[in-house]
């Protein structure tokens, strides 16, 4: 869980890690990124309704 998914993805992208959208989950924005070893790391932010 993160507080600012957009900001985190921008930092990751500038460091050479691509954030990819994930399947929707009600109430959350989701993306994932692969670490240098190929592990999938899920990042989620609760949506403000």
CHARMM-style PDB file with segment names, atoms N, HN, CA, C and O in Angstrom:
ATOM      1  N   UNK     1       0.842  -1.170   0.000  1.00  0.00      PROA
ATOM      2  CA  UNK     1       0.000   0.000   0.000  1.00  0.00      PROA
ATOM      3  C   UNK     1       0.886   1.232   0.000  1.00  0.00      PROA
ATOM      4  O   UNK     1       1.852   1.318   0.759  1.00  0.00      PROA
ATOM      5  N   UNK     2       0.552   2.177  -0.853  1.00  0.00      PROA
ATOM      6  HN  UNK     2      -0.232   2.107  -1.470  1.00  0.00      PROA
ATOM      7  CA  UNK     2       1.302   3.425  -0.930  1.00  0.00      PROA
ATOM      8  C   UNK     2       0.333   4.597  -0.843  1.00  0.00      PROA
ATOM      9  O   UNK     2      -0.866   4.443  -1.078  1.00  0.00      PROA
ATOM     10  N   UNK     3       0.866   5.772  -0.503  1.00  0.00      PROA
ATOM     11  HN  UNK     3       1.840   5.897  -0.313  1.00  0.00      PROA
ATOM     12  CA  UNK     3       0.035   6.969  -0.383  1.00  0.00      PROA
ATOM     13  C   UNK     3      -0.098   7.732  -1.694  1.00  0.00      PROA
ATOM     14  O   UNK     3      -1.123   8.371  -1.931  1.00  0.00      PROA
ATOM     15  N   UNK     4       0.929   7.677  -2.555  1.00  0.00      PROA
ATOM     16  HN  UNK     4       1.762   7.158  -2.362  1.00  0.00      PROA
ATOM     17  CA  UNK     4       0.909   8.431  -3.808  1.00  0.00      PROA
ATOM     18  C   UNK     4       1.497   7.559  -4.913  1.00  0.00      PROA
ATOM     19  O   UNK     4       2.693   7.624  -5.200  1.00  0.00      PROA
ATOM     20  N   UNK     5       0.644   6.744  -5.528  1.00  0.00      PROA
ATOM     21  HN  UNK     5      -0.327   6.691  -5.295  1.00  0.00      PROA
ATOM     22  CA  UNK     5       1.072   5.794  -6.541  1.00  0.00      PROA
ATOM     23  C   UNK     5       1.645   6.497  -7.771  1.00  0.00      PROA
ATOM     24  O   UNK     5       2.621   6.019  -8.350  1.00  0.00      PROA
ATOM     25  N   UNK     6       1.069   7.597  -8.168  1.00  0.00      PROA
ATOM     26  HN  UNK     6       0.277   7.985  -7.697  1.00  0.00      PROA
ATOM     27  CA  UNK     6       1.558   8.329  -9.334  1.00  0.00      PROA
ATOM     28  C   UNK     6       2.985   8.815  -9.119  1.00  0.00      PROA
ATOM     29  O   UNK     6       3.834   8.672  -9.998  1.00  0.00      PROA
ATOM     30  N   UNK     7       3.244   9.382  -7.963  1.00  0.00      PROA
ATOM     31  HN  UNK     7       2.554   9.498  -7.248  1.00  0.00      PROA
ATOM     32  CA  UNK     7       4.577   9.885  -7.646  1.00  0.00      PROA
ATOM     33  C   UNK     7       5.596   8.749  -7.571  1.00  0.00      PROA
ATOM     34  O   UNK     7       6.710   8.878  -8.078  1.00  0.00      PROA
ATOM     35  N   UNK     8       5.216   7.637  -6.942  1.00  0.00      PROA
ATOM     36  HN  UNK     8       4.311   7.531  -6.530  1.00  0.00      PROA
ATOM     37  CA  UNK     8       6.117   6.497  -6.832  1.00  0.00      PROA
ATOM     38  C   UNK     8       6.438   5.926  -8.207  1.00  0.00      PROA
ATOM     39  O   UNK     8       7.596   5.612  -8.485  1.00  0.00      PROA
ATOM     40  N   UNK     9       5.446   5.787  -9.062  1.00  0.00      PROA
ATOM     41  HN  UNK     9       4.506   6.043  -8.836  1.00  0.00      PROA
ATOM     42  CA  UNK     9       5.685   5.263 -10.412  1.00  0.00      PROA
ATOM     43  C   UNK     9       6.592   6.193 -11.215  1.00  0.00      PROA
ATOM     44  O   UNK     9       7.429   5.725 -11.987  1.00  0.00      PROA
ATOM     45  N   UNK    10       6.436   7.487 -11.040  1.00  0.00      PROA
ATOM     46  HN  UNK    10       5.756   7.867 -10.413  1.00  0.00      PROA
ATOM     47  CA  UNK    10       7.315   8.436 -11.732  1.00  0.00      PROA
ATOM     48  C   UNK    10       8.765   8.237 -11.290  1.00  0.00      PROA
ATOM     49  O   UNK    10       9.674   8.254 -12.120  1.00  0.00      PROA
ATOM     50  N   UNK    11       8.983   8.049  -9.998  1.00  0.00      PROA
ATOM     51  HN  UNK    11       8.244   8.035  -9.323  1.00  0.00      PROA
ATOM     52  CA  UNK    11      10.339   7.803  -9.475  1.00  0.00      PROA
ATOM     53  C   UNK    11      10.903   6.487  -9.994  1.00  0.00      PROA
ATOM     54  O   UNK    11      12.069   6.409 -10.383  1.00  0.00      PROA
ATOM     55  N   UNK    12      10.071   5.464  -9.995  1.00  0.00      PROA
ATOM     56  HN  UNK    12       9.124   5.528  -9.679  1.00  0.00      PROA
ATOM     57  CA  UNK    12      10.520   4.167 -10.494  1.00  0.00      PROA
ATOM     58  C   UNK    12      10.857   4.230 -11.980  1.00  0.00      PROA
ATOM     59  O   UNK    12      11.878   3.696 -12.415  1.00  0.00      PROA
ATOM     60  N   UNK    13       9.990   4.887 -12.760  1.00  0.00      PROA
ATOM     61  HN  UNK    13       9.161   5.320 -12.407  1.00  0.00      PROA
ATOM     62  CA  UNK    13      10.239   5.018 -14.192  1.00  0.00      PROA
ATOM     63  C   UNK    13      11.529   5.782 -14.466  1.00  0.00      PROA
ATOM     64  O   UNK    13      12.285   5.417 -15.366  1.00  0.00      PROA
ATOM     65  N   UNK    14      11.788   6.835 -13.702  1.00  0.00      PROA
ATOM     66  HN  UNK    14      11.174   7.132 -12.971  1.00  0.00      PROA
ATOM     67  CA  UNK    14      13.018   7.611 -13.916  1.00  0.00      PROA
ATOM     68  C   UNK    14      14.258   6.815 -13.526  1.00  0.00      PROA
ATOM     69  O   UNK    14      15.361   7.126 -13.976  1.00  0.00      PROA
ATOM     70  N   UNK    15      14.084   5.787 -12.690  1.00  0.00      PROA
ATOM     71  HN  UNK    15      13.188   5.534 -12.324  1.00  0.00      PROA
ATOM     72  CA  UNK    15      15.199   4.922 -12.297  1.00  0.00      PROA
ATOM     73  C   UNK    15      15.331   3.712 -13.223  1.00  0.00      PROA
ATOM     74  O   UNK    15      16.196   2.861 -13.017  1.00  0.00      PROA
ATOM     75  N   UNK    16      14.472   3.639 -14.242  1.00  0.00      PROA
ATOM     76  HN  UNK    16      13.770   4.331 -14.409  1.00  0.00      PROA
ATOM     77  CA  UNK    16      14.581   2.568 -15.224  1.00  0.00      PROA
ATOM     78  C   UNK    16      13.678   1.366 -14.978  1.00  0.00      PROA
ATOM     79  O   UNK    16      13.831   0.336 -15.635  1.00  0.00      PROA
ATOM     80  N   UNK    17      12.735   1.483 -14.038  1.00  0.00      PROA
ATOM     81  HN  UNK    17      12.610   2.319 -13.504  1.00  0.00      PROA
ATOM     82  CA  UNK    17      11.797   0.402 -13.750  1.00  0.00      PROA
ATOM     83  C   UNK    17      10.427   0.789 -14.292  1.00  0.00      PROA
ATOM     84  O   UNK    17       9.888   1.838 -13.939  1.00  0.00      PROA
ATOM     85  N   UNK    18       9.867  -0.055 -15.145  1.00  0.00      PROA
ATOM     86  HN  UNK    18      10.305  -0.907 -15.432  1.00  0.00      PROA
ATOM     87  CA  UNK    18       8.585   0.236 -15.777  1.00  0.00      PROA
ATOM     88  C   UNK    18       7.428  -0.232 -14.913  1.00  0.00      PROA
ATOM     89  O   UNK    18       7.369  -1.397 -14.522  1.00  0.00      PROA
ATOM     90  N   UNK    19       6.505   0.681 -14.615  1.00  0.00      PROA
ATOM     91  HN  UNK    19       6.553   1.628 -14.933  1.00  0.00      PROA
ATOM     92  CA  UNK    19       5.279   0.340 -13.894  1.00  0.00      PROA
ATOM     93  C   UNK    19       4.228  -0.072 -14.923  1.00  0.00      PROA
ATOM     94  O   UNK    19       4.038   0.601 -15.936  1.00  0.00      PROA
ATOM     95  N   UNK    20       3.553  -1.181 -14.650  1.00  0.00      PROA
ATOM     96  HN  UNK    20       3.708  -1.728 -13.827  1.00  0.00      PROA
ATOM     97  CA  UNK    20       2.533  -1.688 -15.560  1.00  0.00      PROA
ATOM     98  C   UNK    20       1.209  -1.796 -14.822  1.00  0.00      PROA
ATOM     99  O   UNK    20       1.159  -2.265 -13.684  1.00  0.00      PROA
ATOM    100  N   UNK    21       0.126  -1.355 -15.482  1.00  0.00      PROA
ATOM    101  HN  UNK    21       0.167  -0.974 -16.406  1.00  0.00      PROA
ATOM    102  CA  UNK    21      -1.198  -1.419 -14.861  1.00  0.00      PROA
ATOM    103  C   UNK    21      -1.564  -2.863 -14.564  1.00  0.00      PROA
ATOM    104  O   UNK    21      -1.196  -3.778 -15.301  1.00  0.00      PROA
ATOM    105  N   UNK    22      -2.289  -3.050 -13.480  1.00  0.00      PROA
ATOM    106  HN  UNK    22      -2.588  -2.307 -12.881  1.00  0.00      PROA
ATOM    107  CA  UNK    22      -2.721  -4.373 -13.064  1.00  0.00      PROA
ATOM    108  C   UNK    22      -4.233  -4.457 -13.175  1.00  0.00      PROA
ATOM    109  O   UNK    22      -4.897  -3.443 -13.385  1.00  0.00      PROA
ATOM    110  N   UNK    23      -4.779  -5.647 -13.037  1.00  0.00      PROA
ATOM    111  HN  UNK    23      -4.239  -6.471 -12.866  1.00  0.00      PROA
ATOM    112  CA  UNK    23      -6.222  -5.850 -13.099  1.00  0.00      PROA
ATOM    113  C   UNK    23      -6.891  -4.986 -12.029  1.00  0.00      PROA
ATOM    114  O   UNK    23      -6.387  -4.880 -10.911  1.00  0.00      PROA
ATOM    115  N   UNK    24      -8.020  -4.372 -12.371  1.00  0.00      PROA
ATOM    116  HN  UNK    24      -8.429  -4.458 -13.279  1.00  0.00      PROA
ATOM    117  CA  UNK    24      -8.714  -3.516 -11.407  1.00  0.00      PROA
ATOM    118  C   UNK    24      -9.180  -4.299 -10.177  1.00  0.00      PROA
ATOM    119  O   UNK    24      -9.522  -5.479 -10.261  1.00  0.00      PROA
ATOM    120  N   UNK    25      -9.182  -3.626  -9.065  1.00  0.00      PROA
ATOM    121  HN  UNK    25      -8.904  -2.667  -8.997  1.00  0.00      PROA
ATOM    122  CA  UNK    25      -9.715  -4.163  -7.821  1.00  0.00      PROA
ATOM    123  C   UNK    25     -10.564  -3.052  -7.225  1.00  0.00      PROA
ATOM    124  O   UNK    25     -10.077  -1.938  -7.033  1.00  0.00      PROA
ATOM    125  N   UNK    26     -11.800  -3.333  -6.936  1.00  0.00      PROA
ATOM    126  HN  UNK    26     -12.196  -4.238  -7.092  1.00  0.00      PROA
ATOM    127  CA  UNK    26     -12.727  -2.300  -6.473  1.00  0.00      PROA
ATOM    128  C   UNK    26     -12.154  -1.511  -5.303  1.00  0.00      PROA
ATOM    129  O   UNK    26     -11.777  -2.074  -4.275  1.00  0.00      PROA
ATOM    130  N   UNK    27     -12.098  -0.183  -5.488  1.00  0.00      PROA
ATOM    131  HN  UNK    27     -12.405   0.274  -6.323  1.00  0.00      PROA
ATOM    132  CA  UNK    27     -11.645   0.713  -4.434  1.00  0.00      PROA
ATOM    133  C   UNK    27     -10.147   0.975  -4.420  1.00  0.00      PROA
ATOM    134  O   UNK    27      -9.661   1.721  -3.570  1.00  0.00      PROA
ATOM    135  N   UNK    28      -9.406   0.373  -5.349  1.00  0.00      PROA
ATOM    136  HN  UNK    28      -9.801  -0.234  -6.039  1.00  0.00      PROA
ATOM    137  CA  UNK    28      -7.957   0.525  -5.361  1.00  0.00      PROA
ATOM    138  C   UNK    28      -7.434   0.782  -6.767  1.00  0.00      PROA
ATOM    139  O   UNK    28      -7.985   0.279  -7.746  1.00  0.00      PROA
ATOM    140  N   UNK    29      -6.386   1.554  -6.855  1.00  0.00      PROA
ATOM    141  HN  UNK    29      -5.939   1.962  -6.060  1.00  0.00      PROA
ATOM    142  CA  UNK    29      -5.606   1.696  -8.074  1.00  0.00      PROA
ATOM    143  C   UNK    29      -4.424   0.759  -7.904  1.00  0.00      PROA
ATOM    144  O   UNK    29      -3.777   0.761  -6.857  1.00  0.00      PROA
ATOM    145  N   UNK    30      -4.131  -0.048  -8.931  1.00  0.00      PROA
ATOM    146  HN  UNK    30      -4.656  -0.049  -9.782  1.00  0.00      PROA
ATOM    147  CA  UNK    30      -3.081  -1.050  -8.809  1.00  0.00      PROA
ATOM    148  C   UNK    30      -2.111  -0.971  -9.981  1.00  0.00      PROA
ATOM    149  O   UNK    30      -2.494  -0.663 -11.110  1.00  0.00      PROA
ATOM    150  N   UNK    31      -0.877  -1.250  -9.690  1.00  0.00      PROA
ATOM    151  HN  UNK    31      -0.566  -1.501  -8.773  1.00  0.00      PROA
ATOM    152  CA  UNK    31       0.152  -1.370 -10.719  1.00  0.00      PROA
ATOM    153  C   UNK    31       1.171  -2.356 -10.196  1.00  0.00      PROA
ATOM    154  O   UNK    31       1.138  -2.740  -9.027  1.00  0.00      PROA
ATOM    155  N   UNK    32       2.072  -2.762 -11.062  1.00  0.00      PROA
ATOM    156  HN  UNK    32       2.099  -2.450 -12.012  1.00  0.00      PROA
ATOM    157  CA  UNK    32       3.144  -3.616 -10.584  1.00  0.00      PROA
ATOM    158  C   UNK    32       4.430  -3.276 -11.319  1.00  0.00      PROA
ATOM    159  O   UNK    32       4.422  -2.667 -12.388  1.00  0.00      PROA
ATOM    160  N   UNK    33       5.510  -3.680 -10.725  1.00  0.00      PROA
ATOM    161  HN  UNK    33       5.517  -4.175  -9.856  1.00  0.00      PROA
ATOM    162  CA  UNK    33       6.838  -3.431 -11.268  1.00  0.00      PROA
ATOM    163  C   UNK    33       7.671  -4.684 -10.982  1.00  0.00      PROA
ATOM    164  O   UNK    33       7.425  -5.379  -9.996  1.00  0.00      PROA
ATOM    165  N   UNK    34       8.648  -4.972 -11.832  1.00  0.00      PROA
ATOM    166  HN  UNK    34       8.848  -4.407 -12.633  1.00  0.00      PROA
ATOM    167  CA  UNK    34       9.546  -6.107 -11.596  1.00  0.00      PROA
ATOM    168  C   UNK    34      10.841  -5.587 -10.997  1.00  0.00      PROA
ATOM    169  O   UNK    34      11.380  -4.573 -11.442  1.00  0.00      PROA
ATOM    170  N   UNK    35      11.336  -6.288  -9.981  1.00  0.00      PROA
ATOM    171  HN  UNK    35      10.898  -7.111  -9.620  1.00  0.00      PROA
ATOM    172  CA  UNK    35      12.631  -5.906  -9.414  1.00  0.00      PROA
ATOM    173  C   UNK    35      13.750  -6.464 -10.305  1.00  0.00      PROA
ATOM    174  O   UNK    35      13.461  -7.196 -11.251  1.00  0.00      PROA
ATOM    175  N   UNK    36      15.005  -6.139 -10.028  1.00  0.00      PROA
ATOM    176  HN  UNK    36      15.239  -5.544  -9.259  1.00  0.00      PROA
ATOM    177  CA  UNK    36      16.104  -6.587 -10.899  1.00  0.00      PROA
ATOM    178  C   UNK    36      16.221  -8.116 -11.015  1.00  0.00      PROA
ATOM    179  O   UNK    36      16.899  -8.611 -11.915  1.00  0.00      PROA
ATOM    180  N   UNK    37      15.581  -8.852 -10.131  1.00  0.00      PROA
ATOM    181  HN  UNK    37      15.030  -8.449  -9.400  1.00  0.00      PROA
ATOM    182  CA  UNK    37      15.654 -10.311 -10.151  1.00  0.00      PROA
ATOM    183  C   UNK    37      14.430 -10.947 -10.809  1.00  0.00      PROA
ATOM    184  O   UNK    37      14.308 -12.171 -10.851  1.00  0.00      PROA
ATOM    185  N   UNK    38      13.516 -10.101 -11.329  1.00  0.00      PROA
ATOM    186  HN  UNK    38      13.615  -9.107 -11.295  1.00  0.00      PROA
ATOM    187  CA  UNK    38      12.330 -10.600 -12.012  1.00  0.00      PROA
ATOM    188  C   UNK    38      11.134 -10.846 -11.116  1.00  0.00      PROA
ATOM    189  O   UNK    38      10.117 -11.359 -11.582  1.00  0.00      PROA
ATOM    190  N   UNK    39      11.225 -10.496  -9.850  1.00  0.00      PROA
ATOM    191  HN  UNK    39      12.051 -10.079  -9.472  1.00  0.00      PROA
ATOM    192  CA  UNK    39      10.081 -10.643  -8.948  1.00  0.00      PROA
ATOM    193  C   UNK    39       9.056  -9.553  -9.222  1.00  0.00      PROA
ATOM    194  O   UNK    39       9.408  -8.393  -9.437  1.00  0.00      PROA
ATOM    195  N   UNK    40       7.796  -9.934  -9.214  1.00  0.00      PROA
ATOM    196  HN  UNK    40       7.510 -10.876  -9.040  1.00  0.00      PROA
ATOM    197  CA  UNK    40       6.700  -8.990  -9.440  1.00  0.00      PROA
ATOM    198  C   UNK    40       6.326  -8.359  -8.105  1.00  0.00      PROA
ATOM    199  O   UNK    40       6.026  -9.058  -7.137  1.00  0.00      PROA
ATOM    200  N   UNK    41       6.348  -7.020  -8.066  1.00  0.00      PROA
ATOM    201  HN  UNK    41       6.592  -6.452  -8.852  1.00  0.00      PROA
ATOM    202  CA  UNK    41       6.002  -6.289  -6.852  1.00  0.00      PROA
ATOM    203  C   UNK    41       4.731  -5.490  -7.125  1.00  0.00      PROA
ATOM    204  O   UNK    41       4.711  -4.610  -7.985  1.00  0.00      PROA
ATOM    205  N   UNK    42       3.676  -5.806  -6.385  1.00  0.00      PROA
ATOM    206  HN  UNK    42       3.692  -6.521  -5.687  1.00  0.00      PROA
ATOM    207  CA  UNK    42       2.400  -5.121  -6.559  1.00  0.00      PROA
ATOM    208  C   UNK    42       2.372  -3.863  -5.705  1.00  0.00      PROA
ATOM    209  O   UNK    42       2.776  -3.872  -4.542  1.00  0.00      PROA
ATOM    210  N   UNK    43       1.887  -2.781  -6.304  1.00  0.00      PROA
ATOM    211  HN  UNK    43       1.558  -2.774  -7.249  1.00  0.00      PROA
ATOM    212  CA  UNK    43       1.754  -1.492  -5.612  1.00  0.00      PROA
ATOM    213  C   UNK    43       0.279  -1.087  -5.693  1.00  0.00      PROA
ATOM    214  O   UNK    43      -0.327  -1.134  -6.763  1.00  0.00      PROA
ATOM    215  N   UNK    44      -0.291  -0.690  -4.551  1.00  0.00      PROA
ATOM    216  HN  UNK    44       0.201  -0.652  -3.681  1.00  0.00      PROA
ATOM    217  CA  UNK    44      -1.716  -0.338  -4.514  1.00  0.00      PROA
ATOM    218  C   UNK    44      -1.916   0.960  -3.750  1.00  0.00      PROA
ATOM    219  O   UNK    44      -1.193   1.264  -2.801  1.00  0.00      PROA
ATOM    220  N   UNK    45      -2.920   1.719  -4.189  1.00  0.00      PROA
ATOM    221  HN  UNK    45      -3.507   1.472  -4.959  1.00  0.00      PROA
ATOM    222  CA  UNK    45      -3.336   2.926  -3.496  1.00  0.00      PROA
ATOM    223  C   UNK    45      -4.846   2.899  -3.389  1.00  0.00      PROA
ATOM    224  O   UNK    45      -5.542   2.644  -4.372  1.00  0.00      PROA
ATOM    225  N   UNK    46      -5.351   3.162  -2.198  1.00  0.00      PROA
ATOM    226  HN  UNK    46      -4.786   3.369  -1.400  1.00  0.00      PROA
ATOM    227  CA  UNK    46      -6.796   3.222  -1.995  1.00  0.00      PROA
ATOM    228  C   UNK    46      -7.337   4.461  -2.696  1.00  0.00      PROA
ATOM    229  O   UNK    46      -6.796   5.556  -2.544  1.00  0.00      PROA
ATOM    230  N   UNK    47      -8.408   4.280  -3.464  1.00  0.00      PROA
ATOM    231  HN  UNK    47      -8.847   3.391  -3.587  1.00  0.00      PROA
ATOM    232  CA  UNK    47      -9.016   5.389  -4.190  1.00  0.00      PROA
ATOM    233  C   UNK    47      -9.882   6.205  -3.250  1.00  0.00      PROA
ATOM    234  O   UNK    47     -10.569   5.653  -2.390  1.00  0.00      PROA
ATOM    235  N   UNK    48      -9.849   7.513  -3.414  1.00  0.00      PROA
ATOM    236  HN  UNK    48      -9.291   7.961  -4.112  1.00  0.00      PROA
ATOM    237  CA  UNK    48     -10.732   8.401  -2.664  1.00  0.00      PROA
ATOM    238  C   UNK    48     -12.070   8.430  -3.366  1.00  0.00      PROA
ATOM    239  O   UNK    48     -12.151   8.774  -4.545  1.00  0.00      PROA
ATOM    240  N   UNK    49     -13.111   8.074  -2.653  1.00  0.00      PROA
ATOM    241  HN  UNK    49     -13.044   7.795  -1.695  1.00  0.00      PROA
ATOM    242  CA  UNK    49     -14.453   8.002  -3.259  1.00  0.00      PROA
ATOM    243  C   UNK    49     -15.245   9.216  -2.871  1.00  0.00      PROA
ATOM    244  OT1 UNK    49     -16.400   9.355  -3.273  1.00  0.00      PROA
TER     245      UNK     49
END
